[in-house]
Amino acid sequence: MPDAHPPAAFVFQVTFEVRGGDACDVCFQEVEGLPVEGADGEETSEGGENRFKHRLPGLARFESLKLRRGILADAGLIGWFRRSLAGGRIEPAKLQISLQDATGTSIVTWRVAGAGR
């Protein structure tokens, strides 16, 4: 069985898929706000039948994503920023965030829809 040690060095590769442009890749050292919070459920009694309780899912809350210490290798992301500033509103984008180890192998991947809203 392979060892399950955390990687000694890693990087987050973020692919931005923006409307009106090609996908652009950017690497970041830190990404914050990925876990979902508040997805706890609530317990409800069945009407007229007190022996049974049902656990219903609660509303999920998402923190704002914070991407830190990035290296821009593609001008597509800068174009997205400029279009957003010129238009007065941020165009939503789809993101694919991949945690990679020192060899560039993807360990885990998250997909985010509607970033920038």
Stockholm file with secondary structure:
# STOCKHOLM 1.0

chainA/1-117         MPDAHPPAAFVFQVTFEVRGGDACDVCFQEVEGLPVEGADGEETSEGGENRFKHRLPGLARFESLKLRRGILADAGLIGWFRRSLAGGRIEPAKLQISLQDATGTSIVTWRVAGAGR
#=GR chainA/1-117 SS CCCCCCCSSEEEEEEEEETTSCCEEEEEEEEECCSEECCCCEEEEETTEEEEEEEECCCCEECCCEEEEEEECCTHHHHHHHHHHHHTSCCCEEEEEEEEETTSCEEEEEEEEEETC
#=GC SS_cons         CCCCCCCSSEEEEEEEEETTSCCEEEEEEEEECCSEECCCCEEEEETTEEEEEEEECCCCEECCCEEEEEEECCTHHHHHHHHHHHHTSCCCEEEEEEEEETTSCEEEEEEEEEETC
//
